[in-house]
Amino acid sequence: MAGESKAKVIPLRANSGRTTAARRAAQRADSARRHPSLLTDPDGRASAEDIAAVVREIDQHRGNSSTGVPAEDVPNELSKAIAAIAEFATRRMTGDYTVDEFGFDPHLNDAVVLPLLRTLFRNWFRVEVSGIENLPLDGAALVVANHAGVLPFDGLMASVAVHDHHPRHRVLRTLAADLVFDLPVVGQAARKAGHTLACTSDAHRLLAAGELTAVFPEGFKGLGKPFKDRYKLQRFGRGGFVSAALRAQVPIVPCSIVGSEEIYPKIGDIKLLARLLGLPYFPVTPLFPLAGPLGLVPLPSKWHIKFGEPISTEGYDESAADDPMVTFELTDHVRETIQHTLYQLLANRRNTFLG
């Protein structure tokens, strides 16, 4: 209508606010696409590939900060254990392993037997080993050791000591008593772990094959002696081990073991029960048989295994193996060497269980 003024349009503040918010959001998105580590030109824009590279670099730095290597290169303990179990099962099922004429199964020994014994070796007896350099890198040798402890843990610990500390990780083939192989499960396990009968023929075959062989000449006399006679060597038999070494022309390595005497302190012997069970002795210790199965747990004494300097047999002729004077002289020399070393180790030991 004439004379009426035109209506004025007043802009709403809400529209202005939306425009400002949209502009700021665009600026933030634009700044997010800029990264000072990516751009030499501050007016340029980073591509998606550049941003992904920065993310990878940050992840890599996070992995390096804790372990020193990229996170993807750090082996997972669980995955390693699963892979080892899978590898073991695969080889057993496919038959991809060997067993020698004595029944020794290196694959089973490395995967099962040694890991079980290693727990006792490292955590229970905390065995210290010295003189490992006196064992040959290659070829045969006869290791002669003292024997004690009611049960033959000393032979088992010596086998772990040689395998884990020898630079070539050699296997110690122990000559054991007939009783070990007469037991249903123990005998088969001993065979698979590389042990065999303590007889002349098996000793000759092992030495002739270049094996590192161990013998305990005291036998049951040393293994089952009373606690009051600890570390006093018993008679070394008739010197059969010396004859075997002379025939094979291999060195004799004396081995002294401290700590085995205290695992089962034998304070008595029930002879009647031993005869009924066909055992050389039935021991009575402070915990066995009164404590039942708990008494079978060995005491955690601190061990030390020392391999002495080898005694050469190369200077003897072929007839020396059948000469009783030669065998007696060498047997006595080996025995005195082990006994003297035992006294030295005991003199340096401060405590039975702490070392």
C-alpha positions in Angstrom: 0.0 0.0 0.0 1.1 3.5 -0.7 2.4 5.4 2.3 3.2 2.2 4.1 6.9 1.6 4.8 8.5 -1.6 3.5 9.2 -4.4 6.1 12.8 -4.6 7.1 14.5 -8.0 7.1 16.6 -8.6 10.2 19.3 -11.3 9.8 19.1 -14.1 12.4 22.1 -14.7 14.7 21.6 -18.5 14.3 22.5 -18.4 10.6 25.6 -16.4 11.3 26.6 -18.8 14.0 26.2 -21.8 11.7 28.4 -20.2 9.1 31.1 -19.4 11.6 31.0 -23.0 13.0 31.2 -24.5 9.6 34.2 -22.2 8.7 36.0 -23.2 11.9 35.4 -26.9 11.3 36.9 -26.6 7.8 39.9 -24.9 9.3 40.4 -27.7 11.8 40.1 -30.4 9.2 42.6 -28.5 7.0 45.0 -28.1 9.9 44.6 -31.8 10.7 45.9 -32.6 7.2 49.0 -30.6 7.9 51.9 -32.1 9.9 55.2 -30.3 10.6 57.1 -33.6 10.2 55.6 -34.2 6.8 55.7 -30.8 5.1 58.6 -28.6 4.2 56.1 -26.2 2.7 53.7 -25.0 5.4 51.1 -24.2 2.7 51.1 -27.7 1.4 48.9 -30.6 2.4 49.7 -34.2 3.5 48.4 -37.1 1.5 46.8 -40.2 3.1 50.0 -42.1 2.5 52.1 -39.5 4.4 49.7 -39.7 7.4 49.9 -43.5 7.4 53.7 -43.3 7.4 53.6 -41.1 10.5 51.4 -43.6 12.2 53.7 -46.5 11.4 56.7 -44.5 12.7 55.0 -43.8 16.0 54.0 -47.5 16.4 57.6 -48.5 15.7 59.0 -46.1 18.2 56.6 -47.5 20.9 57.9 -51.0 20.2 61.6 -49.9 20.3 61.2 -48.0 23.6 60.6 -51.1 25.7 62.6 -53.9 24.0 65.0 -52.2 21.7 63.6 -54.0 18.6 60.4 -53.5 16.6 57.3 -54.9 18.3 56.6 -57.4 15.5 60.1 -58.9 15.9 59.7 -59.6 19.7 59.0 -63.4 20.0 56.0 -64.3 22.1 56.8 -67.0 24.8 53.4 -68.6 24.5 53.7 -68.8 20.7 57.2 -70.3 21.0 56.0 -73.0 23.4 53.0 -73.9 21.2 55.4 -74.0 18.2 57.8 -76.3 20.0 54.9 -78.7 21.1 53.6 -78.7 17.6 57.0 -79.5 16.1 57.6 -82.3 18.7 54.2 -83.9 18.0 54.7 -83.6 14.2 58.1 -85.3 14.3 56.8 -88.1 16.6 53.8 -88.8 14.4 55.7 -88.8 11.2 58.6 -90.8 12.6 61.2 -88.1 11.7 63.6 -89.1 14.5 66.3 -91.7 15.0 67.1 -94.2 17.8 70.5 -95.8 18.1 71.3 -99.5 18.9 71.2 -98.8 22.6 67.7 -97.3 22.4 68.9 -93.7 22.7 66.3 -91.2 21.3 68.0 -87.8 21.0 64.8 -86.0 19.9 62.9 -87.2 23.0 65.9 -86.5 25.3 66.2 -82.9 24.1 62.5 -82.1 24.0 61.3 -83.9 27.2 63.9 -85.5 29.4 66.5 -82.7 29.7 63.9 -79.9 30.2 62.5 -81.8 33.2 65.9 -82.5 34.7 67.0 -78.9 34.0 64.4 -77.7 36.5 66.0 -79.7 39.3 69.5 -78.7 38.1 68.9 -75.0 38.0 66.2 -74.3 40.6 66.4 -77.0 43.2 70.0 -78.2 43.4 71.4 -74.9 41.9 74.3 -76.9 40.4 77.7 -75.2 39.8 79.9 -76.7 37.2 83.7 -76.3 36.8 86.4 -78.0 34.7 84.1 -78.6 31.7 87.1 -77.7 29.5 88.7 -80.9 30.6 86.2 -82.9 28.5 87.2 -83.4 24.9 85.5 -81.5 22.2 85.2 -84.6 20.0 85.9 -88.3 20.5 85.5 -90.7 23.4 86.5 -90.3 27.0 85.6 -92.1 30.2 84.2 -90.0 33.0 84.6 -91.6 36.4 82.6 -90.1 39.3 81.7 -90.7 42.9 78.3 -92.1 43.7 75.9 -91.2 46.5 72.5 -90.0 47.5 70.3 -93.2 47.9 68.8 -92.5 44.4 71.0 -91.8 41.4 70.3 -88.1 40.9 74.1 -87.5 40.5 74.2 -89.3 37.2 71.2 -87.3 35.9 72.7 -84.0 37.1 76.0 -84.9 35.5 74.3 -85.5 32.2 72.6 -82.1 32.3 75.9 -80.4 33.3 77.7 -81.8 30.3 75.0 -81.1 27.8 74.3 -77.5 29.0 77.9 -76.4 29.7 80.0 -78.2 27.1 80.7 -76.0 24.1 79.5 -78.8 21.8 76.5 -79.7 24.0 77.6 -83.3 24.1 75.6 -86.2 25.5 76.9 -88.1 28.5 76.1 -91.8 28.1 75.9 -93.2 31.6 76.5 -96.9 32.5 73.8 -97.9 35.0 73.1 -100.9 37.2 70.9 -103.8 35.9 68.2 -102.9 38.5 67.5 -99.6 36.6 66.6 -101.4 33.4 64.5 -104.1 35.2 62.0 -101.4 36.3 59.0 -101.2 33.9 58.9 -97.5 33.1 62.2 -96.3 34.5 64.2 -98.7 32.3 62.6 -97.6 29.1 63.1 -93.9 30.0 66.7 -94.6 30.9 67.3 -96.2 27.5 65.8 -93.3 25.6 67.8 -90.8 27.6 71.0 -92.5 26.4 72.0 -94.7 29.4 72.8 -98.4 29.1 74.0 -101.4 31.2 77.2 -101.1 33.2 78.8 -104.1 31.5 82.1 -104.5 29.6 80.6 -105.0 26.2 78.4 -101.9 26.3 81.3 -99.8 27.6 83.6 -101.0 24.8 80.9 -100.3 22.1 80.2 -96.8 23.4 83.9 -95.8 23.6 84.6 -97.4 20.2 81.8 -95.2 18.8 83.5 -92.1 20.2 80.9 -91.4 22.9 81.4 -89.5 26.1 80.8 -92.3 28.6 80.3 -92.1 32.4 80.7 -94.8 35.1 80.2 -94.8 38.9 82.6 -97.6 40.1 81.3 -97.5 43.7 77.9 -98.8 42.6 75.4 -99.5 45.3 78.1 -99.4 47.9 78.5 -95.7 47.4 74.9 -95.0 46.5 73.5 -96.5 49.7 76.2 -95.9 52.2 75.2 -94.4 55.6 75.1 -90.6 56.1 78.0 -90.9 58.6 80.3 -92.1 55.8 79.4 -89.3 53.4 82.1 -88.3 51.0 84.3 -91.2 51.9 84.8 -93.2 48.7 84.0 -96.9 48.7 86.0 -99.5 46.9 86.2 -99.0 43.1 85.4 -102.6 42.2 87.9 -104.6 40.2 89.0 -101.9 37.8 86.9 -102.9 34.9 86.4 -99.3 33.8 90.2 -98.8 33.6 90.5 -101.9 31.4 87.8 -100.5 29.1 89.7 -97.2 28.8 93.0 -98.9 28.1 91.6 -101.0 25.4 89.9 -98.1 23.7 93.0 -95.8 24.3 90.7 -93.0 25.6 91.4 -90.5 28.5 89.9 -91.0 31.9 88.3 -87.8 33.4 87.8 -87.8 37.2 84.6 -86.2 38.3 83.9 -85.1 41.8 80.3 -84.3 42.9 79.5 -82.5 46.1 75.9 -82.1 47.3 74.4 -85.4 46.4 75.2 -87.0 49.8 72.7 -84.7 51.6 69.6 -85.1 49.4 68.5 -88.3 51.3 70.5 -88.6 54.6 70.4 -92.3 55.2 70.3 -93.1 58.9 69.1 -96.7 58.7 68.4 -99.7 56.5 65.5 -102.2 56.7 67.3 -105.2 55.4 64.4 -107.6 55.6 62.1 -105.4 53.6 64.9 -104.8 51.1 65.3 -108.6 50.5 61.5 -109.0 50.1 61.4 -106.3 47.5 64.6 -107.4 45.7 66.4 -104.1 46.5 70.0 -103.6 47.5 68.8 -101.6 50.6 65.6 -100.0 51.9 66.7 -96.6 53.3 65.5 -94.9 56.3 65.9 -91.1 56.2 64.6 -88.3 58.5 61.6 -88.0 56.3 61.2 -91.5 54.8 59.2 -93.6 55.3 57.6 -91.7 58.3 56.5 -88.7 56.1 55.1 -91.0 53.3 55.4 -89.7 49.8 56.7 -86.3 51.1 59.8 -88.2 52.2 60.6 -88.9 48.5 61.3 -85.2 47.8 65.1 -84.7 47.9 66.4 -82.0 50.1 67.6 -78.9 48.2 71.3 -79.1 48.9 73.7 -76.9 46.9 75.7 -79.0 44.4 79.0 -78.6 42.7 80.3 -80.8 39.9 83.9 -80.6 39.0 85.6 -82.4 36.1 89.3 -82.9 36.7 92.2 -83.0 34.4 92.2 -86.1 32.1 94.4 -89.0 32.8 95.9 -90.3 29.5 96.1 -94.0 28.6 98.0 -93.6 25.3 101.3 -94.6 26.8 100.2 -98.1 27.6 100.5 -101.1 25.2 97.7 -103.5 24.3 98.5 -106.0 27.0 98.1 -103.3 29.8 94.3 -103.9 29.9 94.9 -107.4 31.1 97.6 -106.6 33.5 96.2 -106.5 37.1 99.1 -104.3 38.4 98.5 -101.7 35.8 94.7 -101.6 36.2 95.1 -101.5 40.0 97.6 -98.6 39.8 95.4 -96.6 37.5 92.2 -97.4 39.5 93.9 -96.2 42.7 95.2 -93.0 41.0 91.7 -92.1 39.8 90.1 -92.8 43.2 92.7 -90.7 45.1 92.2 -87.9 42.6 88.4 -87.8 43.1 88.8 -88.1 46.9 91.3 -85.3 47.1 89.0 -83.0 45.0 86.0 -83.8 47.2 87.9 -82.7 50.3 88.9 -79.4 48.5 85.3 -78.7 47.4 84.0 -79.4 50.9 86.6 -77.1 52.5 85.4 -74.3 50.3 81.7 -74.9 51.0 80.3 -72.7 53.7 76.8 -74.2 54.0 75.2 -77.4 52.8 72.1 -75.7 51.4 73.5 -72.2 50.6 76.9 -73.3 49.2 
